């Protein structure tokens, strides 16, 4: 959860979520 919060803080949640999943 913490990593998600930091990630969303840098970029939009919509794009952040997709990018995060793609990176994984």
C-alpha positions, 0 to 999 in steps of 0.5 A: 500500500505504501509503495502504491501511495508513493507511486500515485503521488508521482503520476496519476493513479490511472496511468500509475496503476497500468504502468506499475502492472506492466513493469511487474 
